[in-house]
Amino acid sequence: MSPGKFRVGLVQMSCAIDPNENFAKAEWRIREAAARGAEIVCLQELFRSQYFCRTEDHAMFALAEPIPGPSTDSLGRLARELRIVIVASLFERRAAGVYHNTAAILGSDGNIAGLYRKMHIPDDPLYYEKFYFTPGDLGFPNFDTQVGRIGVLVCWDQWYPEGARLSALSGANILFYPTAIGWHPSEKAQYGAAQRDAWQTIQRAHAIANGIYVAAANRVGYEGPPETGIEFWGSSFVADPFGQIVAQASATGEEILIAECDPHRVEETRQHWPFLRDRRIDAYAPILNRWLGK
């Protein structure tokens, strides 16, 4: 690789009921990604467990943990051993009754480089996240790592251009989106193709609008009862600063996706498509309103 280039690793895996089994699998997959040259590895959303937000169940709060805590301690040791950066999505117990959907960034020195707490919290059938998560209060921070400046958002955040824009404006070269998204069994036949296409299209649009790399790591496999579970559609991918797909995983299998990213592409794309230059920041104040109609 030329100077400045770096390799991203996305871990796409299925999850068992036992959190210890999932954590062990994730650690092994991180090792595999590092062995294939990844310098920064992103795990899928809430990788330690199955996607528990399919139901509203107080027992699931037992899955939460503090940060720093057992997971960040173990992943920090692994990051230090492998000399890589790890992006890990965790169920954070901040205090009694205050829980977050949080991404921890572990630096190559093993320390926590920072946290991102999911800002946009969905409440839809089988995605009852408002029951579990307090909205994030850290804004859209960026993190300086050995591969450069990165932004991290989580799943539902990927549908909002504002979060991607604010992260890009803070200097990130790449946005990571740990994700857990899939099909309802009753909807797949009619809407499935369009839903997955929209999911990829909106994130490719963030890449284009901001001249930035985008990397989405989704889970795979079926979780829950036959008629009321979710079939996670995998399809983890990396898009370049003009929205072109440079690497993509399958919809059904566990994979480690490796992609090379070149910060020079950010500079080159923004020179030829200067969207950031031509923004009318003097005219955007109304966007702070919920609604502008009557």
C-alpha contacts under 8 A as a table, 3 or more apart, distances in Angstrom:
res1	aa1	res2	aa2	distance
1	M	5	K	6.01
1	M	6	F	7.57
2	S	5	K	5.83
4	G	147	V	7.67
4	G	262	D	6.53
4	G	263	P	6.44
4	G	264	H	7.82
5	K	147	V	7.99
5	K	260	E	6.89
5	K	261	C	5.64
5	K	262	D	4.45
5	K	263	P	6.46
6	F	38	A	7.71
6	F	39	E	6.54
6	F	147	V	6.12
6	F	260	E	5.74
6	F	261	C	5.42
6	F	262	D	6.62
7	R	37	G	6.47
7	R	38	A	4.77
7	R	39	E	5.46
7	R	40	I	6.80
7	R	258	I	6.68
7	R	259	A	5.57
7	R	260	E	4.39
7	R	261	C	6.06
8	V	38	A	5.17
8	V	39	E	6.15
8	V	40	I	5.20
8	V	41	V	6.00
8	V	42	C	7.88
8	V	257	L	7.93
8	V	258	I	5.61
8	V	259	A	5.27
8	V	260	E	6.27
8	V	261	C	7.23
9	G	33	A	5.76
9	G	34	A	7.75
9	G	38	A	5.13
9	G	39	E	7.40
9	G	40	I	6.12
9	G	41	V	4.48
9	G	42	C	6.31
9	G	256	I	6.54
9	G	257	L	5.52
9	G	258	I	4.63
9	G	259	A	6.70
10	L	33	A	7.91
10	L	41	V	5.75
10	L	42	C	5.05
10	L	43	L	6.27
10	L	44	Q	7.90
10	L	215	A	7.81
10	L	216	A	7.65
10	L	217	A	5.55
10	L	236	S	7.31
10	L	256	I	5.68
10	L	257	L	5.01
10	L	258	I	6.60
11	V	26	A	7.63
11	V	29	R	6.67
11	V	30	I	7.32
11	V	33	A	7.90
11	V	41	V	7.29
11	V	42	C	6.31
11	V	43	L	5.18
11	V	44	Q	6.62
11	V	217	A	6.44
11	V	254	E	7.97
11	V	255	E	6.37
11	V	256	I	4.88
11	V	257	L	6.61
12	Q	43	L	7.26
12	Q	44	Q	6.55
12	Q	217	A	6.16
12	Q	218	N	5.81
12	Q	219	R	5.22
12	Q	220	V	6.54
12	Q	234	G	6.70
12	Q	236	S	6.82
12	Q	249	A	7.94
12	Q	253	G	7.95
12	Q	254	E	5.37
12	Q	255	E	5.21
12	Q	256	I	6.16
12	Q	257	L	7.71
13	M	44	Q	7.87
13	M	218	N	7.97
13	M	219	R	5.35
13	M	220	V	5.61
13	M	221	G	7.81
13	M	253	G	7.52
13	M	254	E	4.59
13	M	255	E	6.61
14	S	219	R	5.98
14	S	220	V	4.97
14	S	221	G	5.24
14	S	254	E	6.60
15	C	22	N	5.85
15	C	47	F	7.22
15	C	48	R	7.65
15	C	49	S	6.23
15	C	50	Q	5.37
15	C	219	R	7.95
15	C	221	G	7.67
16	A	19	P	7.24
16	A	21	E	6.90
16	A	22	N	6.28
16	A	49	S	6.86
16	A	50	Q	6.28
17	I	49	S	6.35
17	I	50	Q	6.07
18	D	21	E	5.38
18	D	22	N	6.61
18	D	49	S	6.91
19	P	22	N	5.07
19	P	23	F	6.09
19	P	48	R	5.01
19	P	49	S	5.08
20	N	23	F	5.09
20	N	24	A	6.13
20	N	48	R	7.37
21	E	24	A	5.22
21	E	25	K	6.21
22	N	25	K	5.07
22	N	26	A	6.11
22	N	47	F	6.91
22	N	48	R	5.33
22	N	49	S	6.58
23	F	26	A	5.04
23	F	27	E	6.20
23	F	47	F	7.42
23	F	48	R	5.46
24	A	27	E	5.18
24	A	28	W	6.30
25	K	28	W	5.15
25	K	29	R	6.14
26	A	29	R	5.02
26	A	30	I	6.10
26	A	43	L	7.56
26	A	47	F	7.63
27	E	30	I	5.10
27	E	31	R	6.37
27	E	75	L	7.70
27	E	78	L	7.84
28	W	31	R	5.09
28	W	32	E	6.32
29	R	32	E	4.93
29	R	33	A	6.15
29	R	256	I	7.18
30	I	33	A	5.05
30	I	34	A	6.17
30	I	41	V	6.67
31	R	34	A	5.13
31	R	35	A	6.12
31	R	82	L	7.63
32	E	35	A	5.03
32	E	36	R	6.36
32	E	256	I	7.83
33	A	36	R	5.10
33	A	37	G	6.57
33	A	38	A	5.44
33	A	41	V	7.14
33	A	256	I	6.38
33	A	257	L	7.96
33	A	258	I	7.34
34	A	37	G	5.09
34	A	38	A	4.65
34	A	39	E	6.53
34	A	41	V	7.82
34	A	82	L	6.93
34	A	84	I	7.37
35	A	38	A	7.21
36	R	258	I	7.66
37	G	258	I	8.00
38	A	41	V	6.48
38	A	84	I	7.57
38	A	258	I	6.67
39	E	83	R	7.62
39	E	84	I	4.89
39	E	85	V	6.31
39	E	147	V	7.13
40	I	84	I	5.53
40	I	85	V	4.43
40	I	86	I	5.72
40	I	87	V	7.63
40	I	147	V	7.33
41	V	84	I	7.49
41	V	85	V	6.25
41	V	86	I	4.91
41	V	87	V	6.19
42	C	86	I	5.90
42	C	87	V	4.58
42	C	88	A	6.40
42	C	176	F	7.38
42	C	178	P	6.96
42	C	217	A	6.74
43	L	47	F	6.66
43	L	86	I	7.80
43	L	87	V	6.18
43	L	88	A	5.49
43	L	89	S	6.77
43	L	178	P	6.28
43	L	217	A	6.37
44	Q	47	F	5.53
44	Q	88	A	7.52
44	Q	89	S	6.69
44	Q	178	P	4.48
44	Q	179	T	5.30
44	Q	180	A	6.80
44	Q	217	A	5.00
44	Q	218	N	5.22
44	Q	219	R	5.81
45	E	88	A	7.74
45	E	89	S	5.04
45	E	90	L	7.36
45	E	154	V	7.08
45	E	155	C	7.18
45	E	178	P	4.57
45	E	179	T	4.59
45	E	180	A	5.52
45	E	217	A	7.73
45	E	218	N	7.12
45	E	219	R	7.50
46	L	49	S	6.29
46	L	50	Q	7.67
46	L	51	Y	7.03
46	L	89	S	5.12
46	L	90	L	5.21
46	L	91	F	6.50
46	L	101	N	7.81
46	L	180	A	7.80
47	F	50	Q	7.33
47	F	88	A	7.88
47	F	89	S	6.65
47	F	90	L	7.32
47	F	219	R	7.99
48	R	90	L	7.43
49	S	52	F	7.33
49	S	63	L	7.96
50	Q	223	E	6.98
51	Y	54	R	6.60
51	Y	180	A	7.38
51	Y	223	E	7.49
52	F	55	T	6.54
52	F	60	M	6.83
53	C	56	E	6.60
53	C	126	L	6.58
53	C	127	Y	5.39
53	C	128	Y	5.14
53	C	129	E	5.65
53	C	132	Y	7.59
54	R	125	P	7.52
54	R	126	L	3.96
54	R	127	Y	5.31
54	R	128	Y	6.17
54	R	229	G	7.45
55	T	126	L	6.35
55	T	127	Y	7.67
55	T	128	Y	6.47
56	E	128	Y	6.60
56	E	131	F	6.42
56	E	132	Y	7.98
57	D	60	M	5.75
57	D	61	F	7.94
58	H	61	F	5.77
59	A	62	A	5.97
60	M	63	L	5.67
60	M	64	A	7.87
61	F	64	A	5.56
61	F	132	Y	7.55
63	L	91	F	7.03
64	A	90	L	7.82
64	A	91	F	4.86
64	A	92	E	5.36
64	A	93	R	5.21
64	A	99	Y	7.54
65	E	69	G	6.49
65	E	70	P	7.64
65	E	91	F	6.43
65	E	92	E	5.22
65	E	93	R	4.94
66	P	69	G	5.00
66	P	70	P	7.91
66	P	92	E	5.53
66	P	93	R	4.92
66	P	94	R	6.10
67	I	72	T	6.79
67	I	92	E	6.42
67	I	93	R	7.51
67	I	94	R	7.57
68	P	71	S	7.90
68	P	72	T	5.83
68	P	73	D	6.92
68	P	112	I	7.95
69	G	72	T	5.54
69	G	73	D	5.96
70	P	73	D	5.14
70	P	74	S	6.21
71	S	74	S	5.24
71	S	75	L	6.02
72	T	75	L	5.07
72	T	76	G	5.64
72	T	104	A	7.47
72	T	106	L	7.43
72	T	112	I	7.55
73	D	76	G	5.12
73	D	77	R	6.35
74	S	77	R	5.29
74	S	78	L	6.39
75	L	78	L	4.92
75	L	79	A	6.04
75	L	86	I	7.47
75	L	106	L	7.16
75	L	110	G	7.64
76	G	79	A	5.05
76	G	80	R	6.15
76	G	106	L	5.69
76	G	107	G	7.35
76	G	108	S	7.93
76	G	109	D	7.68
76	G	110	G	4.01
76	G	111	N	5.93
76	G	112	I	7.30
77	R	80	R	5.16
77	R	81	E	6.13
77	R	110	G	5.50
78	L	81	E	5.04
78	L	82	L	6.10
78	L	110	G	7.33
79	A	82	L	5.27
79	A	83	R	5.51
79	A	84	I	5.09
79	A	85	V	5.94
79	A	86	I	6.41
79	A	106	L	6.68
79	A	107	G	6.65
79	A	108	S	5.20
79	A	109	D	6.97
79	A	110	G	5.41
80	R	83	R	4.96
80	R	84	I	6.86
80	R	107	G	7.54
80	R	108	S	5.02
80	R	109	D	4.90
80	R	110	G	4.48
82	L	108	S	7.60
83	R	108	S	4.68
83	R	109	D	7.02
84	I	107	G	6.91
84	I	108	S	4.66
84	I	146	Q	7.98
85	V	105	I	7.15
85	V	106	L	5.64
85	V	107	G	4.80
85	V	108	S	5.07
85	V	145	T	7.18
85	V	146	Q	7.46
86	I	105	I	5.84
86	I	106	L	5.08
86	I	107	G	6.76
86	I	108	S	7.97
87	V	103	A	6.54
87	V	104	A	5.89
87	V	105	I	4.71
87	V	106	L	6.45
88	A	103	A	5.38
88	A	104	A	5.24
88	A	105	I	6.45
88	A	106	L	7.83
89	S	101	N	7.20
89	S	102	T	5.64
89	S	103	A	4.19
89	S	104	A	6.33
89	S	178	P	6.65
90	L	101	N	6.14
90	L	102	T	5.25
90	L	103	A	5.99
90	L	104	A	7.29
91	F	99	Y	7.16
91	F	100	H	6.08
91	F	101	N	5.13
91	F	102	T	6.21
92	E	99	Y	5.50
92	E	100	H	5.02
92	E	101	N	6.16
92	E	102	T	6.05
93	R	96	A	7.35
93	R	98	V	6.43
93	R	99	Y	4.71
93	R	100	H	6.69
94	R	98	V	5.55
94	R	99	Y	5.56
94	R	100	H	7.18
95	A	98	V	5.04
95	A	99	Y	6.97
96	A	99	Y	7.92
98	V	133	F	7.50
98	V	134	T	6.32
99	Y	132	Y	6.64
99	Y	133	F	5.22
99	Y	134	T	5.71
100	H	117	R	6.28
100	H	118	K	7.15
100	H	132	Y	7.59
100	H	133	F	4.74
100	H	134	T	5.35
100	H	135	P	6.91
100	H	136	G	6.88
101	N	117	R	5.84
101	N	118	K	5.50
101	N	133	F	6.06
101	N	134	T	7.87
101	N	136	G	7.94
102	T	115	L	6.75
102	T	116	Y	5.64
102	T	117	R	4.34
102	T	118	K	5.98
103	A	115	L	5.71
103	A	116	Y	5.11
103	A	117	R	6.32
103	A	118	K	7.75
103	A	152	V	7.38
103	A	153	L	7.80
103	A	154	V	7.48
104	A	112	I	6.82
104	A	113	A	7.71
104	A	114	G	6.19
104	A	115	L	4.72
104	A	116	Y	6.60
105	I	112	I	5.76
105	I	113	A	5.38
105	I	114	G	5.50
105	I	115	L	6.23
105	I	143	F	7.97
106	L	109	D	7.91
106	L	110	G	5.94
106	L	111	N	5.65
106	L	112	I	4.60
106	L	113	A	5.59
106	L	114	G	7.58
107	G	110	G	5.34
107	G	111	N	5.51
107	G	112	I	6.10
107	G	113	A	5.50
107	G	145	T	6.43
107	G	146	Q	7.67
108	S	111	N	7.45
108	S	145	T	7.86
108	S	146	Q	7.16
112	I	115	L	7.73
113	A	143	F	6.74
113	A	144	D	7.63
113	A	145	T	7.67
114	G	143	F	6.66
116	Y	136	G	7.58
116	Y	138	L	6.57
116	Y	139	G	7.81
116	Y	140	F	7.21
116	Y	141	P	6.99
116	Y	152	V	6.66
116	Y	153	L	6.96
117	R	135	P	7.32
117	R	136	G	4.42
117	R	137	D	6.80
117	R	138	L	6.45
117	R	139	G	7.97
118	K	121	I	7.02
118	K	135	P	6.33
118	K	136	G	5.05
118	K	153	L	6.60
118	K	154	V	5.69
118	K	157	D	7.18
119	M	135	P	5.12
119	M	136	G	4.45
119	M	137	D	7.24
119	M	139	G	7.36
119	M	157	D	6.82
120	H	135	P	6.56
120	H	136	G	7.73
120	H	156	W	6.10
120	H	157	D	5.50
121	I	129	E	6.08
121	I	130	K	5.97
121	I	133	F	7.23
121	I	134	T	7.97
121	I	135	P	6.31
121	I	156	W	6.77
122	P	127	Y	6.60
122	P	128	Y	6.77
122	P	129	E	5.67
122	P	130	K	6.35
122	P	156	W	6.67
123	D	127	Y	5.71
123	D	128	Y	4.71
123	D	129	E	5.71
123	D	130	K	5.75
124	D	127	Y	4.96
124	D	128	Y	5.85
125	P	128	Y	6.68
126	L	228	T	7.90
126	L	229	G	7.59
126	L	230	I	7.67
128	Y	131	F	5.93
128	Y	132	Y	7.62
129	E	132	Y	5.33
129	E	133	F	5.91
130	K	133	F	5.42
130	K	134	T	7.11
136	G	139	G	7.03
138	L	141	P	7.03
140	F	151	G	7.69
140	F	152	V	7.89
140	F	153	L	7.66
140	F	163	G	6.54
140	F	166	L	6.58
140	F	167	S	5.68
141	P	151	G	6.78
141	P	152	V	7.86
141	P	167	S	6.56
141	P	170	S	7.66
142	N	149	R	6.56
142	N	150	I	5.59
142	N	151	G	4.71
142	N	152	V	7.20
142	N	167	S	6.44
142	N	170	S	6.61
142	N	171	G	7.52
142	N	172	A	6.37
143	F	149	R	5.49
143	F	150	I	5.33
143	F	151	G	6.41
143	F	172	A	7.91
144	D	148	G	5.75
144	D	149	R	4.43
144	D	150	I	6.51
145	T	148	G	5.10
145	T	149	R	5.96
145	T	150	I	7.30
148	G	172	A	7.80
148	G	173	N	7.21
149	R	171	G	6.65
149	R	172	A	4.77
149	R	173	N	5.97
149	R	174	I	7.53
150	I	171	G	7.88
150	I	172	A	4.55
150	I	173	N	5.83
150	I	174	I	5.27
150	I	175	L	6.12
150	I	176	F	7.67
151	G	167	S	5.83
151	G	168	A	7.48
151	G	172	A	5.55
151	G	173	N	7.74
151	G	174	I	6.20
151	G	175	L	4.65
151	G	176	F	6.24
152	V	175	L	5.55
152	V	176	F	4.74
152	V	177	Y	6.14
153	L	157	D	6.02
153	L	158	Q	7.14
153	L	163	G	7.73
153	L	175	L	7.21
153	L	176	F	6.21
153	L	177	Y	5.18
153	L	178	P	7.21
154	V	157	D	5.45
154	V	158	Q	6.85
154	V	176	F	7.82
154	V	177	Y	4.98
154	V	178	P	5.21
154	V	179	T	6.21
155	C	158	Q	5.54
155	C	177	Y	5.91
155	C	178	P	5.91
155	C	179	T	4.36
155	C	180	A	6.45
155	C	181	I	7.56
156	W	159	W	5.97
156	W	160	Y	7.88
156	W	179	T	7.95
157	D	160	Y	5.63
157	D	163	G	6.91
158	Q	161	P	7.59
158	Q	163	G	7.97
158	Q	164	A	7.65
158	Q	177	Y	6.89
158	Q	202	I	7.43
158	Q	203	Q	6.40
159	W	199	W	7.66
159	W	202	I	6.36
159	W	203	Q	7.40
160	Y	163	G	5.98
160	Y	164	A	7.09
161	P	164	A	5.29
161	P	165	R	6.04
161	P	206	H	6.49
162	E	165	R	5.09
162	E	166	L	6.12
163	G	166	L	5.28
163	G	167	S	6.16
164	A	167	S	5.24
164	A	168	A	6.10
164	A	175	L	7.49
164	A	206	H	6.30
164	A	210	N	7.76
165	R	168	A	5.08
165	R	169	L	6.06
165	R	206	H	7.61
165	R	210	N	6.47
166	L	169	L	5.07
166	L	170	S	6.47
167	S	170	S	5.31
167	S	171	G	7.10
167	S	172	A	6.41
167	S	175	L	7.79
168	A	171	G	5.40
168	A	172	A	5.18
168	A	173	N	7.31
168	A	175	L	7.95
168	A	210	N	6.33
168	A	212	I	7.20
169	L	172	A	7.41
172	A	175	L	7.05
172	A	212	I	7.66
173	N	212	I	5.56
173	N	213	Y	6.27
173	N	263	P	6.38
173	N	266	V	6.92
174	I	212	I	5.60
174	I	213	Y	4.36
174	I	214	V	5.54
174	I	215	A	7.31
175	L	212	I	7.35
175	L	213	Y	6.20
175	L	214	V	4.79
175	L	215	A	6.13
176	F	214	V	6.08
176	F	215	A	4.85
176	F	216	A	5.90
176	F	217	A	7.81
177	Y	214	V	7.73
177	Y	215	A	6.13
177	Y	216	A	4.59
177	Y	217	A	6.29
178	P	216	A	5.95
178	P	217	A	5.02
178	P	218	N	6.40
179	T	216	A	6.66
179	T	217	A	5.65
179	T	218	N	4.55
179	T	219	R	6.84
180	A	218	N	5.39
180	A	219	R	5.59
180	A	232	F	6.96
181	I	218	N	6.82
181	I	219	R	7.39
181	I	232	F	5.59
181	I	233	W	6.76
181	I	234	G	8.00
182	G	230	I	5.91
182	G	231	E	5.20
182	G	232	F	3.75
182	G	233	W	4.92
182	G	234	G	7.80
183	W	187	E	6.67
183	W	188	K	5.61
183	W	192	G	6.41
183	W	230	I	5.57
183	W	231	E	5.13
183	W	232	F	6.26
183	W	233	W	6.99
184	H	187	E	5.33
184	H	188	K	6.20
184	H	228	T	7.19
184	H	229	G	6.69
184	H	230	I	5.25
184	H	231	E	6.69
185	P	188	K	5.69
185	P	226	P	7.82
185	P	227	E	6.20
185	P	228	T	7.00
185	P	229	G	7.05
185	P	230	I	6.74
185	P	231	E	7.14
186	S	189	A	7.40
186	S	227	E	7.53
187	E	190	Q	5.71
187	E	191	Y	5.58
187	E	192	G	6.40
188	K	191	Y	5.41
188	K	192	G	4.06
188	K	193	A	7.50
189	A	192	G	5.90
190	Q	193	A	7.90
191	Y	194	A	5.51
191	Y	195	Q	6.05
192	G	195	Q	5.17
192	G	196	R	6.31
193	A	196	R	5.44
193	A	197	D	6.12
194	A	197	D	5.03
194	A	198	A	6.05
195	Q	198	A	5.19
195	Q	199	W	6.26
196	R	199	W	5.02
196	R	200	Q	6.37
196	R	233	W	7.71
197	D	200	Q	5.30
197	D	201	T	5.93
198	A	201	T	4.93
198	A	202	I	6.04
199	W	202	I	5.67
199	W	203	Q	6.71
200	Q	203	Q	5.39
200	Q	204	R	6.14
201	T	204	R	5.06
201	T	205	A	6.07
202	I	205	A	4.98
202	I	206	H	6.47
203	Q	206	H	5.00
203	Q	207	A	6.48
203	Q	214	V	6.99
204	R	207	A	5.04
204	R	208	I	6.33
204	R	214	V	7.26
204	R	239	A	6.32
204	R	242	F	7.81
204	R	243	G	4.54
204	R	244	Q	7.31
205	A	208	I	5.00
205	A	209	A	5.92
205	A	243	G	6.45
206	H	209	A	5.20
206	H	210	N	5.99
206	H	211	G	7.99
206	H	212	I	7.71
206	H	214	V	7.61
206	H	243	G	7.86
207	A	210	N	5.48
207	A	211	G	5.46
207	A	212	I	4.85
207	A	213	Y	5.70
207	A	214	V	5.82
207	A	239	A	6.88
207	A	240	D	6.69
207	A	241	P	5.04
207	A	242	F	6.07
207	A	243	G	5.22
208	I	211	G	5.15
208	I	212	I	6.98
208	I	241	P	5.67
208	I	242	F	4.55
208	I	243	G	5.16
209	A	275	F	6.69
210	N	241	P	7.37
210	N	275	F	7.21
210	N	276	L	7.06
211	G	241	P	4.31
211	G	242	F	6.18
211	G	266	V	5.61
211	G	269	T	6.01
211	G	270	R	5.67
212	I	240	D	6.65
212	I	241	P	4.20
212	I	242	F	7.56
212	I	266	V	5.77
213	Y	238	V	7.17
213	Y	239	A	5.70
213	Y	240	D	4.67
213	Y	241	P	4.91
213	Y	243	G	7.87
213	Y	261	C	7.57
213	Y	266	V	7.67
214	V	238	V	5.66
214	V	239	A	5.23
214	V	240	D	6.71
214	V	241	P	7.67
215	A	236	S	7.66
215	A	237	F	5.84
215	A	238	V	4.36
215	A	239	A	6.50
216	A	236	S	5.40
216	A	237	F	5.53
216	A	238	V	6.53
217	A	234	G	7.83
217	A	236	S	4.79
217	A	237	F	6.89
218	N	232	F	7.75
218	N	233	W	7.54
218	N	234	G	5.09
218	N	235	S	6.84
218	N	236	S	5.30
219	R	232	F	6.05
219	R	233	W	7.23
219	R	234	G	5.30
220	V	231	E	7.32
220	V	232	F	4.71
220	V	233	W	5.69
220	V	234	G	4.61
220	V	251	A	7.11
220	V	252	T	6.10
220	V	253	G	6.67
220	V	254	E	6.74
221	G	231	E	5.81
221	G	232	F	5.42
221	G	233	W	7.37
221	G	234	G	7.84
221	G	252	T	6.56
221	G	253	G	7.67
222	Y	229	G	6.97
222	Y	230	I	5.72
222	Y	231	E	4.30
222	Y	232	F	6.15
223	E	229	G	5.44
223	E	230	I	5.51
223	E	231	E	6.55
223	E	232	F	7.93
224	G	228	T	6.52
224	G	229	G	4.02
224	G	230	I	6.55
225	P	228	T	5.32
225	P	229	G	5.04
226	P	229	G	5.94
233	W	251	A	4.88
233	W	252	T	6.54
234	G	249	A	6.96
234	G	250	S	6.31
234	G	251	A	4.47
234	G	252	T	6.21
234	G	253	G	7.43
235	S	248	Q	6.10
235	S	249	A	4.79
235	S	250	S	5.04
235	S	251	A	4.75
235	S	252	T	7.97
236	S	248	Q	5.68
236	S	249	A	5.18
236	S	250	S	7.51
236	S	257	L	7.62
237	F	245	I	6.96
237	F	246	V	7.63
237	F	247	A	5.50
237	F	248	Q	4.17
237	F	249	A	6.25
237	F	257	L	7.60
238	V	245	I	5.91
238	V	246	V	5.78
238	V	247	A	5.37
238	V	248	Q	6.55
238	V	259	A	6.96
239	A	242	F	7.62
239	A	243	G	5.17
239	A	244	Q	5.20
239	A	245	I	4.36
239	A	246	V	5.61
239	A	247	A	7.32
240	D	243	G	5.20
240	D	244	Q	5.36
240	D	245	I	6.50
240	D	246	V	6.56
240	D	261	C	7.64
240	D	265	R	7.80
241	P	244	Q	7.46
241	P	265	R	6.69
241	P	266	V	5.80
241	P	269	T	6.49
242	F	269	T	6.78
245	I	248	Q	6.99
246	V	259	A	6.92
247	A	257	L	7.03
247	A	258	I	7.26
247	A	259	A	6.06
248	Q	257	L	7.01
249	A	253	G	7.95
249	A	255	E	6.56
249	A	256	I	7.94
249	A	257	L	6.38
250	S	253	G	5.92
250	S	255	E	7.76
262	D	265	R	5.61
262	D	266	V	7.55
263	P	266	V	5.26
263	P	267	E	6.88
264	H	267	E	5.13
264	H	268	E	6.09
265	R	268	E	4.97
265	R	269	T	5.83
266	V	269	T	5.31
266	V	270	R	6.11
267	E	270	R	5.34
267	E	271	Q	6.19
268	E	271	Q	5.22
268	E	272	H	6.50
269	T	272	H	5.33
269	T	273	W	5.85
269	T	274	P	7.83
270	R	273	W	4.98
270	R	274	P	4.90
270	R	275	F	7.12
270	R	276	L	7.61
271	Q	274	P	5.59
274	P	277	R	5.24
274	P	278	D	6.52
275	F	278	D	5.35
275	F	279	R	6.37
276	L	279	R	5.49
280	R	283	A	5.53
280	R	284	Y	6.84
281	I	284	Y	5.53
281	I	285	A	7.90
282	D	285	A	7.29
283	A	286	P	7.70
284	Y	287	I	5.79
285	A	288	L	6.04
286	P	289	N	5.67
286	P	292	L	7.65
287	I	290	R	7.62
289	N	292	L	6.74
